[in-house]
């Protein structure tokens, strides 16, 4: 996954995609994550051939006027992009399990490695495959659970885990949902707002 900040000018996205093509990057999906005054932040899901180093991709993009690479990280193979609306539709089809569906979907929707759903007593109700095995102490580091926020956890916050960025959102019944990105990138304000909206609709 490559997160890029670009000028909010027509044609810029095409220029970035063309530049990526010069180093044989195969773009699977693109998502506009945030827009601000004169800029946009886009996530590219792509694959690189063995002959292309990630640094080459970064430098190729950085050479474009006004383009800045914010983050590059490995992304689970065969993952694409699922929209918030698609997730909401799945939750609406099975409202009794809305929170579990949201937990399962958030790593793809928010381009992160793991998600975990906590009860009001802060026990893990369900989690995705790559989520940590939370202890009482590590769960406490995610507080508070009653308002959306993000946390930067430093190396060693849990045994065997390095720097991790976590987003937390409250759900009905005192439950909480946590999403994790190992090493980053940070969760943007627009992502926290989307997470808050989805969590508010999960039963």
SULQUI-V918162 format. One record per residue. RES is the residue in three letters. BURIAL is 1 if it has 24 or more other ideal C-beta (glycine too) atoms within 12 Angstrom, else 0. D_CENTER is the distance of its C-alpha to the mean C-alpha in whole Angstrom. Layout:
((RES,BURIAL,D_CENTER) (RES,BURIAL,D_CENTER))
//
This chain:
((UNK,1,10) (UNK,1,12) (UNK,1,10) (UNK,1,14) (UNK,1,16) (UNK,1,19) (UNK,1,22) (UNK,0,22) (UNK,0,25) (UNK,0,26) (UNK,0,25) (UNK,1,23) (UNK,1,20) (UNK,0,23) (UNK,1,24) (UNK,1,21) (UNK,1,21) (UNK,0,25) (UNK,1,24) (UNK,1,22) (UNK,0,24) (UNK,0,27) (UNK,1,25) (UNK,0,25) (UNK,1,21) (UNK,0,20) (UNK,1,18) (UNK,0,16) (UNK,1,14) (UNK,1,13) (UNK,1,11) (UNK,1,12) (UNK,1,10) (UNK,1,13) (UNK,0,16) (UNK,0,19) (UNK,0,22) (UNK,0,23) (UNK,0,20) (UNK,1,16) (UNK,1,13) (UNK,1,12) (UNK,1,10) (UNK,1,12) (UNK,1,12) (UNK,1,15) (UNK,1,18) (UNK,1,20) (UNK,0,24) (UNK,0,25) (UNK,0,27) (UNK,0,25) (UNK,0,23) (UNK,1,20) (UNK,0,22) (UNK,0,24) (UNK,1,21) (UNK,1,20) (UNK,0,23) (UNK,1,24) (UNK,1,21) (UNK,0,22) (UNK,0,26) (UNK,1,25) (UNK,0,26) (UNK,0,24) (UNK,1,21) (UNK,0,19) (UNK,1,16) (UNK,1,13) (UNK,1,12) (UNK,1,12) (UNK,1,11) (UNK,0,12) (UNK,1,10) (UNK,0,12) (UNK,0,15) (UNK,0,16) (UNK,1,12) (UNK,1,12) (UNK,1,10) (UNK,1,11) (UNK,0,12) (UNK,1,12) (UNK,0,16) (UNK,0,16) (UNK,1,14) (UNK,1,17) (UNK,0,20) (UNK,1,19) (UNK,1,19) (UNK,0,22) (UNK,0,24) (UNK,0,24) (UNK,0,24) (UNK,0,25) (UNK,0,22) (UNK,1,19) (UNK,1,18) (UNK,1,17) (UNK,1,16) (UNK,1,13) (UNK,1,13) (UNK,1,13) (UNK,1,11) (UNK,1,8) (UNK,1,6) (UNK,1,7) (UNK,1,7) (UNK,1,3) (UNK,1,3) (UNK,1,4) (UNK,1,8) (UNK,1,9) (UNK,1,10) (UNK,1,14) (UNK,1,16) (UNK,1,19) (UNK,0,22) (UNK,0,24) (UNK,0,26) (UNK,1,23) (UNK,0,23) (UNK,1,20) (UNK,1,21) (UNK,1,18) (UNK,1,16) (UNK,1,14) (UNK,0,16) (UNK,0,14) (UNK,1,14) (UNK,1,16) (UNK,0,20) (UNK,1,20) (UNK,0,23) (UNK,0,25) (UNK,0,24) (UNK,1,21) (UNK,1,20) (UNK,0,22) (UNK,1,20) (UNK,1,17) (UNK,0,19) (UNK,0,20) (UNK,1,19) (UNK,0,21) (UNK,0,18) (UNK,1,15) (UNK,1,14) (UNK,1,12) (UNK,1,14) (UNK,0,14) (UNK,1,16) (UNK,0,18) (UNK,0,19) (UNK,0,21) (UNK,1,20) (UNK,1,20) (UNK,0,23) (UNK,0,21) (UNK,1,18) (UNK,0,17) (UNK,0,15) (UNK,1,12) (UNK,1,10) (UNK,1,10) (UNK,1,9) (UNK,1,12) (UNK,1,14) (UNK,1,17) (UNK,1,19) (UNK,0,22) (UNK,0,25) (UNK,0,23) (UNK,1,20) (UNK,1,17) (UNK,1,13) (UNK,1,11) (UNK,1,8) (UNK,1,8) (UNK,1,7) (UNK,1,10) (UNK,0,12) (UNK,1,9) (UNK,1,8) (UNK,1,9) (UNK,1,7) (UNK,1,9) (UNK,0,12) (UNK,1,11) (UNK,1,8) (UNK,1,10) (UNK,0,13) (UNK,1,11) (UNK,1,10) (UNK,1,14) (UNK,0,15) (UNK,1,14) (UNK,1,15) (UNK,0,18) (UNK,1,19) (UNK,1,19) (UNK,0,22))
//
